[in-house]
């Protein structure tokens, strides 16, 4: 499993470098792209939670996502005061995007609209 993950990461890293070279991104932007790639891999180890949990029962997925997004749900006042049912429903729709030094969360629907439009 570790070998496959390492090979996958190596392949994605090569694709990123090729993408940067083909489009001639400026050094500052390519550096940010590479930083994001490495930070994302370091944070997730290449594991994509929504792909793993796709076939799981809804209640189990919600519990897992509630745990994953616990810090976010407890820190934002508007989310902190929401009912547990609301937090459970919202937590499954959040995806994390980590980029040093900032942390962002957007819904999958927003990401889908952003990248497919």
C-alpha positions as CSV (number, residue, x, y, z in Angstrom):
1,X,0.0,0.0,0.0
2,X,2.8,2.4,0.9
3,X,4.6,1.5,-2.4
4,X,1.5,2.2,-4.4
5,X,0.9,5.5,-2.6
6,X,4.5,6.5,-3.2
7,X,4.3,5.6,-6.9
8,X,1.0,7.5,-7.3
9,X,2.5,10.6,-5.6
10,X,5.6,10.4,-7.9
11,X,3.3,10.2,-10.9
12,X,1.2,13.2,-9.7
13,X,4.4,15.1,-9.0
14,X,5.7,14.4,-12.5
15,X,2.3,15.5,-13.9
16,X,2.4,18.7,-11.9
17,X,6.0,19.5,-13.1
18,X,5.0,18.8,-16.7
19,X,1.9,21.0,-16.3
20,X,4.0,23.8,-15.0
21,X,6.5,23.5,-17.8
22,X,3.9,23.2,-20.6
23,X,2.1,26.4,-19.4
24,X,5.2,28.4,-18.5
25,X,3.9,29.5,-15.1
26,X,6.0,32.2,-13.5
27,X,8.4,30.9,-10.7
28,X,6.3,32.5,-7.9
29,X,3.1,30.7,-9.1
30,X,4.8,27.4,-9.8
31,X,6.4,27.5,-6.4
32,X,2.9,28.1,-4.8
33,X,1.5,25.2,-6.8
34,X,4.4,22.9,-5.7
35,X,4.0,24.0,-2.1
36,X,0.3,23.2,-2.2
37,X,0.9,19.8,-3.7
38,X,3.5,18.8,-1.1
39,X,1.5,20.3,1.8
40,X,-1.7,18.5,0.6
41,X,0.2,15.2,0.3
42,X,1.8,15.6,3.7
43,X,-1.6,16.4,5.3
44,X,-3.6,13.6,3.6
45,X,-0.9,11.1,2.7
46,X,-2.7,10.8,-0.6
47,X,-5.9,9.5,1.0
48,X,-9.1,11.0,-0.4
49,X,-11.8,10.6,2.3
50,X,-14.9,11.0,0.2
51,X,-13.6,8.3,-2.2
52,X,-13.0,5.8,0.6
53,X,-16.4,6.5,2.3
54,X,-18.5,6.7,-0.9
55,X,-20.3,3.4,-0.3
56,X,-20.7,3.7,3.4
57,X,-24.0,4.3,5.2
58,X,-24.9,8.0,5.5
59,X,-24.9,8.0,9.3
60,X,-21.4,6.5,9.4
61,X,-20.1,9.0,6.8
62,X,-21.6,11.9,8.7
63,X,-20.0,10.7,12.0
64,X,-16.6,10.4,10.2
65,X,-16.9,13.8,8.6
66,X,-18.1,15.3,11.9
67,X,-14.9,14.1,13.4
68,X,-12.7,15.3,10.5
69,X,-14.2,18.8,10.6
70,X,-14.5,19.0,14.4
71,X,-12.0,21.9,14.8
72,X,-13.7,23.9,12.1
73,X,-17.2,23.3,13.5
74,X,-16.1,24.3,17.0
75,X,-14.1,27.4,16.0
76,X,-16.6,29.3,13.8
77,X,-19.3,30.9,16.0
78,X,-22.1,30.4,13.4
79,X,-21.2,26.7,13.1
80,X,-20.5,26.3,16.8
81,X,-24.1,27.3,17.7
82,X,-25.7,25.1,15.0
83,X,-27.6,22.0,16.1
84,X,-25.8,18.7,16.0
85,X,-28.1,17.6,13.1
86,X,-27.1,20.7,11.1
87,X,-23.4,20.1,11.9
88,X,-23.7,16.5,10.8
89,X,-25.4,17.4,7.5
90,X,-22.9,20.3,6.8
91,X,-19.8,18.3,7.7
92,X,-20.3,15.8,4.9
93,X,-20.5,18.6,2.4
94,X,-17.2,20.3,3.4
95,X,-13.9,19.5,1.9
96,X,-10.7,20.8,3.3
97,X,-8.2,22.7,1.3
98,X,-5.0,23.4,3.2
99,X,-2.5,25.9,2.0
100,X,0.1,27.3,4.3
101,X,-0.4,29.7,6.1
102,X,-4.1,29.7,5.5
103,X,-6.8,27.0,5.9
104,X,-9.9,27.1,3.7
105,X,-13.0,25.0,3.5
106,X,-15.4,24.9,0.6
107,X,-18.3,22.7,-0.2
108,X,-17.9,20.0,-2.9
109,X,-20.7,21.7,-4.9
110,X,-18.7,25.0,-4.9
111,X,-15.5,23.1,-5.9
112,X,-17.4,21.3,-8.7
113,X,-18.8,24.6,-10.0
114,X,-15.5,26.3,-9.8
115,X,-13.5,23.6,-11.7
116,X,-16.1,22.4,-14.2
117,X,-17.4,25.8,-15.4
